[in-house]
Amino acid sequence: MTFQKGHKLATGRPKGSLNKLTKANREFLHSILFDEQQFIKDWMSLDLNGRMELRTRLASYILPKATDDNLFIEPSTPVSTQIYKSFGLEAPADAEKGFDFREFCGLLKAKQEQKEIK
């Protein structure tokens, strides 16, 4: 017996319904990955290298992806100013003196929050 288009013998899972096993797996993984208390414990147990490794891996989920136009540094402008520019930020007036990572992260976070509001 071969099935033909439009047969009514087997309906299968209704369109849009969740696979029970996939849902159970997703909930299990969510409980493991997003246990905030355990994450803090694990974070505190890491050494400096482990913390930096985790930061760099998680950064790709927070920071915008690099594009070809922000990979090259122009020698005529200070590097710190170019870093701000490459992320679409206005460089502070004292950016020529040096790069302040905390200030940069604050501006980047504010920019992201502005995007989320819009």
N, C-alpha and C positions, 0 to 999 in steps of 0.2 A: 504494500500500500504506500503510495507516495502522497505527500501533502501538496495541495495546490494553493495558490494565492487566495486569501480570503476565507480559508477553512475555519471552522468554529470548534474543532475537536480539542485543542489545547490553548488555553488563554494565557498561561504564564503569569508572571508577576505584573500587576497593573502598572501602567506608565506613571512614573513619578514616585512610586512607593520605594521605600528604602530596603536594601538588603539587610536582613536582621544580623547576619554575621558581620558585615562591614560596619554597621552601626555599633555593635558590641565592641569590635576591635577599636574603633575610633574613640569611644568613651573610655576604654581601658588605657589607650595611649595618652589621651588627654589628662587622665588622672595622674599618670606617671610623670608626664612632661611639665604639667602646670601646677604641681604642688609647690606653692610659694615657700612654705616653711622649709621643705626639704631642699629646694633650690638654694636658699640662703645658707643652709648648713653646708651644702656641697661647695658653694662659692667660697665660704670662709675656710674650707679645708684645702683649697687650691693654693699652690705657691704662685709667685708673681708670673712665671711663665705660663702657667695654666690659666690664670685670669686673663692675661693678654691674649692668649690663643682663643679663649671663649669670646672675648670682646671683638676680636677681628672677625670671627665667624658670624657673630650676631649682627655686626655692623651692616652687612649687606641687606638685612631685613629692615633696617632703619634709615640708612643714608641713601641718597639717590645714586643710581648707577652712573659710572663715569662714561662720558661720550668722547668721541674722537677729538672734538673741539676743545676739551678741557684737559687733555693729556700733555700738551706741550707748554713749556714755560717760555715766555718772552723775556729775553735778557734785559730789556730796557726798563721794565717795571719790577719793583721789589717782589720777591717770591711770596711773601706773606700776603701782599695785595692780590696777587694772582690766584692764590689759594681761595681767598674769599670770592673773587670774581668767578672762578671755575664752578663754584657751588651756587652762583646766582645771588650772592650776598654783597651788600655794600661794605667795603672795607672801612674800619674805624680810622679816625684821623691819625692815630698813633701806630698804625699798622707797620709803618716803615721801621719803627724801632725794634720790632720783633713779632713773632707769632704767639698769641695767647690762646692756647688750646681750649681752655675753659670758656673764654669769651666767644670763641668760634662756635663751640658746641651750643652755647646759649642762643646765639643768633640763628644757628641752624634749626634748633628746636622751635624757636619762635616762628621761623618761616614755615616749618611743617604744621604748626598749630594754626597759622593763618590759612594754609591750604585746606585744612580739615574744617575750619569754620565756613569757608566758602563752599 
